[in-house]
Every structure is written in C-alpha cells, then in structure tokens.
Amino acid sequence: MNKKTLIAAIGFAISSLSAMAQTQPIAIAIHGGAGTIEKSRFTPEQEKAYRAKLKEAVEVGYKVLESGGESLD
C-alpha cells in the first residue's frame, strides 16, 4: 500500500468515526427519589408538580446532549 492510499484510508476511517459519533442515540435516565416520600403522602397537586419537574429534567438534559453537550454538564 502506498503512502497516499494509506493516508486516504486513515482519513476515511476518521471521518466515518466522526459521522458515527454524531448519530449515536441519546438515552437519559433520571432518578425520581429513593423512596423517602411515599406516593400516598402526595396531594394530586404535589404529584403533578413533581412529575412536571422530572419531565423538565429529561427535556433539558436531552437538549444539552442533542446540542453536543456532555452528560456531566
């Protein structure tokens, strides 16, 4: 294999890896608590607010990852 072919192959491999990295699926897991608050102690309004905040956390996290941010942001 000559030098030009080798350089072209390396360039192609790097660009393929870069494209793969951009198309990776996003997965988010959130922890909604460790069981310190029993569901029976929530009023319907509190549960609604709690679930809204969990949903907000997922949506914000997704936007960070979708825009190229890292999971530790």
DSSP file (Angstrom, degrees, kcal/mol; ACC not computed):
  #  RESIDUE AA STRUCTURE BP1 BP2  ACC     N-H-->O    O-->H-N    N-H-->O    O-->H-N    TCO  KAPPA ALPHA  PHI   PSI    X-CA   Y-CA   Z-CA
    1    1 A M              0   0    0      0, 0.0     2,-0.1     0, 0.0     0, 0.0   0.000 360.0 360.0 360.0 129.8    0.0    0.0    0.0
    2    2 A N     >  -     0   0    0      1,-0.1     4,-2.3     4,-0.0     5,-0.2  -0.342 360.0-103.3 -84.0 170.1    1.5    3.3   -0.9
    3    3 A K  H  > S+     0   0    0      1,-0.2     4,-2.6     2,-0.2     5,-0.2   0.880 118.0  51.9 -60.4 -43.0    1.6    6.4    1.3
    4    4 A K  H  > S+     0   0    0      1,-0.2     4,-2.3     2,-0.2    -1,-0.2   0.900 110.9  47.9 -63.8 -40.9   -1.3    8.2   -0.5
    5    5 A T  H  > S+     0   0    0      2,-0.2     4,-2.6     1,-0.2    -1,-0.2   0.909 111.9  50.0 -65.6 -42.0   -3.6    5.3   -0.2
    6    6 A L  H  X S+     0   0    0     -4,-2.3     4,-2.5     2,-0.2    -2,-0.2   0.924 111.6  47.6 -62.7 -45.2   -2.8    4.8    3.5
    7    7 A I  H  X S+     0   0    0     -4,-2.6     4,-2.5     1,-0.2    -1,-0.2   0.903 112.7  49.6 -63.3 -41.3   -3.4    8.5    4.2
    8    8 A A  H  X S+     0   0    0     -4,-2.3     4,-2.5    -5,-0.2    -2,-0.2   0.909 111.1  49.5 -64.1 -41.5   -6.7    8.3    2.3
    9    9 A A  H  X S+     0   0    0     -4,-2.6     4,-2.4     2,-0.2    -2,-0.2   0.910 111.8  47.9 -64.6 -42.3   -7.8    5.2    4.2
   10   10 A I  H  X S+     0   0    0     -4,-2.5     4,-2.5     2,-0.2    -2,-0.2   0.921 112.0  50.1 -64.3 -43.5   -6.9    6.8    7.6
   11   11 A G  H  X S+     0   0    0     -4,-2.5     4,-2.4     1,-0.2    -2,-0.2   0.904 111.3  48.6 -60.9 -42.0   -8.8   10.0    6.6
   12   12 A F  H  X S+     0   0    0     -4,-2.5     4,-2.3     2,-0.2    -1,-0.2   0.915 111.1  50.3 -64.1 -42.8  -11.8    7.9    5.6
   13   13 A A  H  X S+     0   0    0     -4,-2.4     4,-2.2     1,-0.2    -2,-0.2   0.917 111.8  47.7 -62.2 -43.6  -11.8    5.9    8.8
   14   14 A I  H  X S+     0   0    0     -4,-2.5     4,-2.3     1,-0.2    -1,-0.2   0.919 112.3  48.4 -65.0 -43.5  -11.6    9.1   10.9
   15   15 A S  H  X S+     0   0    0     -4,-2.4     4,-2.1     1,-0.2    -1,-0.2   0.865 110.6  52.3 -67.0 -33.6  -14.4   10.8    9.0
   16   16 A S  H  X S+     0   0    0     -4,-2.3     4,-2.3     2,-0.2    -1,-0.2   0.916 109.9  48.1 -66.0 -42.8  -16.5    7.6    9.4
   17   17 A L  H  X S+     0   0    0     -4,-2.2     4,-2.3     1,-0.2    -2,-0.2   0.901 110.5  52.0 -63.2 -40.5  -16.0    7.5   13.1
   18   18 A S  H  X S+     0   0    0     -4,-2.3     4,-1.3     1,-0.2    -1,-0.2   0.913 110.4  47.8 -62.6 -42.8  -16.8   11.2   13.4
   19   19 A A  H  X S+     0   0    0     -4,-2.1     4,-0.8     1,-0.2    -1,-0.2   0.886 110.6  52.0 -65.9 -38.6  -20.1   10.6   11.5
   20   20 A M  H >< S+     0   0    0     -4,-2.3     3,-0.8     1,-0.2     4,-0.2   0.900 105.8  54.5 -63.9 -40.2  -20.9    7.7   13.7
   21   21 A A  H >< S+     0   0    0     -4,-2.3     3,-0.8     1,-0.3    -1,-0.2   0.844 105.8  53.3 -62.9 -33.0  -20.4    9.7   16.8
   22   22 A Q  H 3< S+     0   0    0     -4,-1.3    -1,-0.3     1,-0.2    -2,-0.2   0.699 108.8  49.0 -76.2 -18.6  -22.9   12.3   15.6
   23   23 A T  T << S+     0   0    0     -3,-0.8    -1,-0.2    -4,-0.8    -2,-0.2   0.259  77.4 128.8-106.7  13.3  -25.6    9.7   15.0
   24   24 A Q    <   -     0   0    0     -3,-0.8    -3,-0.0    -4,-0.2     2,-0.0  -0.441  63.9-111.6 -66.8 138.7  -25.4    8.0   18.4
   25   25 A P        -     0   0    0      0, 0.0     2,-0.5     0, 0.0    -1,-0.1  -0.332  26.4-124.2 -69.0 154.7  -28.8    7.7   20.1
   26   26 A I        -     0   0    0      2,-0.0     2,-0.4    -2,-0.0    36,-0.0  -0.860  27.5-177.7-102.5 132.5  -29.5    9.7   23.2
   27   27 A A        -     0   0    0     -2,-0.5     2,-0.4     2,-0.0     0, 0.0  -0.998   2.3-172.4-130.2 135.2  -30.6    7.9   26.3
   28   28 A I        -     0   0    0     -2,-0.4     2,-0.4     2,-0.0    30,-0.1  -0.990   4.6-173.9-129.5 133.9  -31.5    9.6   29.6
   29   29 A A        -     0   0    0     -2,-0.4     2,-0.3     2,-0.0    -2,-0.0  -0.995   7.7-171.7-124.1 132.0  -32.2    8.0   32.9
   30   30 A I        -     0   0    0     -2,-0.4     2,-0.6     2,-0.0    24,-0.0  -0.896  20.0-133.4-120.9 154.5  -33.4   10.1   35.9
   31   31 A H        -     0   0    0     -2,-0.3     3,-0.1     1,-0.1    -2,-0.0  -0.930  11.0-164.3-108.9 118.1  -33.8    9.1   39.5
   32   32 A G        -     0   0    0     -2,-0.6     2,-0.2     1,-0.3     3,-0.1   0.252  60.8 -59.1 -88.5  13.7  -37.1   10.2   40.9
   33   33 A G        -     0   0    0      1,-0.1    -1,-0.3     2,-0.1     0, 0.0  -0.551  44.6 -97.6 129.0 165.9  -36.2    9.7   44.5
   34   34 A A  S    S-     0   0    0     -2,-0.2    -1,-0.1    -3,-0.1    -3,-0.0   0.055  70.5 -88.4-108.7  23.9  -35.1    7.0   46.9
   35   35 A G  S    S+     0   0    0      2,-0.2     3,-0.1    -3,-0.1    -2,-0.1   0.657  89.7 127.6  82.9  15.5  -38.4    6.2   48.4
   36   36 A T  S    S+     0   0    0      1,-0.2     2,-0.6     2,-0.0    -3,-0.1   0.745  70.7  50.6 -77.1 -21.4  -38.2    8.7   51.2
   37   37 A I  S    S-     0   0    0      3,-0.0    -1,-0.2     5,-0.0     2,-0.2  -0.959  85.3-140.3-117.6 115.3  -41.6   10.2   50.2
   38   38 A E    >   -     0   0    0     -2,-0.6     3,-2.1     1,-0.1     4,-0.4  -0.491  16.6-126.0 -73.5 141.7  -44.4    7.7   49.9
   39   39 A K  G >  S+     0   0    0      1,-0.3     3,-1.6     2,-0.2    -1,-0.1   0.829 108.4  65.2 -56.7 -33.1  -46.8    8.4   47.0
   40   40 A S  G 3  S+     0   0    0      1,-0.3    -1,-0.3     0, 0.0    -2,-0.0   0.687  95.3  59.2 -66.0 -16.3  -49.7    8.3   49.4
   41   41 A R  G <  S+     0   0    0     -3,-2.1     2,-0.3     2,-0.1    -1,-0.3   0.555  87.2  93.9 -89.3  -8.0  -48.4   11.4   51.1
   42   42 A F  S <  S-     0   0    0     -3,-1.6    -5,-0.0    -4,-0.4    -3,-0.0  -0.645  70.6-138.4 -82.3 137.4  -48.5   13.5   47.9
   43   43 A T     >  -     0   0    0     -2,-0.3     4,-2.6     1,-0.1     5,-0.2  -0.545  34.2-104.9 -78.2 162.1  -51.5   15.6   47.2
   44   44 A P  H  > S+     0   0    0      0, 0.0     4,-2.1     0, 0.0     5,-0.1   0.876 124.2  51.6 -56.3 -36.0  -52.6   15.4   43.5
   45   45 A E  H  > S+     0   0    0      2,-0.2     4,-2.3     1,-0.2     5,-0.2   0.904 109.4  48.8 -68.1 -41.2  -51.1   18.9   43.0
   46   46 A Q  H  > S+     0   0    0      2,-0.2     4,-2.7     1,-0.2    -1,-0.2   0.912 111.5  49.2 -65.3 -42.1  -47.8   17.9   44.5
   47   47 A E  H  X S+     0   0    0     -4,-2.6     4,-2.7     2,-0.2     5,-0.2   0.913 110.6  50.8 -63.5 -41.0  -47.6   14.8   42.4
   48   48 A K  H  X S+     0   0    0     -4,-2.1     4,-2.0    -5,-0.2    -2,-0.2   0.922 112.9  45.5 -61.6 -44.6  -48.4   16.8   39.3
   49   49 A A  H  X S+     0   0    0     -4,-2.3     4,-2.0     2,-0.2    -2,-0.2   0.899 112.8  51.5 -65.2 -41.0  -45.6   19.3   40.2
   50   50 A Y  H  X S+     0   0    0     -4,-2.7     4,-1.9     1,-0.2    -2,-0.2   0.932 112.0  45.4 -61.0 -48.3  -43.2   16.5   41.0
   51   51 A R  H  X S+     0   0    0     -4,-2.7     4,-2.4     1,-0.2    -1,-0.2   0.855 109.5  56.1 -66.3 -34.3  -43.8   14.8   37.7
   52   52 A A  H  X S+     0   0    0     -4,-2.0     4,-2.4    -5,-0.2    -1,-0.2   0.900 107.8  48.5 -63.8 -40.0  -43.5   18.1   35.8
   53   53 A K  H  X S+     0   0    0     -4,-2.0     4,-2.3     2,-0.2    -2,-0.2   0.879 110.2  51.0 -68.5 -37.5  -40.1   18.7   37.3
   54   54 A L  H  X S+     0   0    0     -4,-1.9     4,-1.9     2,-0.2    -2,-0.2   0.921 111.7  47.9 -63.2 -42.7  -39.0   15.2   36.3
   55   55 A K  H  X S+     0   0    0     -4,-2.4     4,-2.5     1,-0.2    -2,-0.2   0.905 110.3  52.1 -63.4 -41.8  -40.2   15.8   32.8
   56   56 A E  H  X S+     0   0    0     -4,-2.4     4,-2.8     1,-0.2     5,-0.3   0.906 107.2  53.0 -60.9 -42.2  -38.4   19.2   32.7
   57   57 A A  H  X S+     0   0    0     -4,-2.3     4,-2.3     1,-0.2    -1,-0.2   0.906 110.5  47.3 -60.9 -42.3  -35.2   17.5   33.8
   58   58 A V  H  X S+     0   0    0     -4,-1.9     4,-2.5     2,-0.2    -2,-0.2   0.928 113.5  47.7 -64.6 -45.1  -35.4   15.0   30.9
   59   59 A E  H  X S+     0   0    0     -4,-2.5     4,-2.1     2,-0.2    -2,-0.2   0.908 113.7  46.2 -65.4 -43.1  -36.2   17.7   28.4
   60   60 A V  H  X S+     0   0    0     -4,-2.8     4,-2.1     2,-0.2    -1,-0.2   0.929 113.6  49.6 -65.4 -44.6  -33.3   19.9   29.5
   61   61 A G  H  X S+     0   0    0     -4,-2.3     4,-2.3    -5,-0.3    -2,-0.2   0.899 109.4  51.8 -60.5 -41.2  -30.9   17.0   29.6
   62   62 A Y  H  X S+     0   0    0     -4,-2.5     4,-3.1     1,-0.2     5,-0.2   0.920 108.5  50.7 -61.5 -44.7  -32.0   15.9   26.1
   63   63 A K  H  X S+     0   0    0     -4,-2.1     4,-1.7     2,-0.2     6,-0.2   0.895 109.5  51.2 -61.8 -39.8  -31.4   19.4   24.7
   64   64 A V  H  <>S+     0   0    0     -4,-2.1     5,-2.7     2,-0.2    -2,-0.2   0.952 115.4  41.2 -61.4 -49.5  -27.9   19.5   26.3
   65   65 A L  H ><5S+     0   0    0     -4,-2.3     3,-1.6     1,-0.2    -2,-0.2   0.891 112.4  54.7 -67.1 -39.8  -26.9   16.1   24.7
   66   66 A E  H 3<5S+     0   0    0     -4,-3.1    -1,-0.2     1,-0.3    -2,-0.2   0.828 106.6  52.1 -63.3 -32.4  -28.6   16.9   21.4
   67   67 A S  T 3<5S-     0   0    0     -4,-1.7    -1,-0.3    -5,-0.2    -2,-0.2   0.290 129.4 -93.8 -90.0  11.3  -26.6   20.1   21.1
   68   68 A G  T < 5S+     0   0    0     -3,-1.6    -3,-0.2     1,-0.2    -2,-0.1   0.476  79.1 140.9  95.6   1.6  -23.3   18.3   21.7
   69   69 A G      < -     0   0    0     -5,-2.7     2,-0.2    -6,-0.2    -1,-0.2  -0.147  50.1-109.2 -70.1 172.7  -23.0   18.8   25.4
   70   70 A E    >   -     0   0    0      1,-0.1     3,-1.8     0, 0.0    -1,-0.1  -0.651  20.6-113.3-104.8 161.7  -21.8   16.2   27.8
   71   71 A S  T 3  S+     0   0    0      1,-0.3    -1,-0.1    -2,-0.2    -6,-0.1   0.642 114.4  59.0 -69.4 -13.1  -23.7   14.1   30.3
   72   72 A L  T 3         0   0    0      1,-0.2    -1,-0.3     0, 0.0    -3,-0.0   0.349 360.0 360.0 -97.3   6.5  -21.8   15.8   33.2
   73   73 A D    <         0   0    0     -3,-1.8    -1,-0.2   -12,-0.1    -2,-0.1   0.495 360.0 360.0 -68.2 360.0  -22.9   19.3   32.2
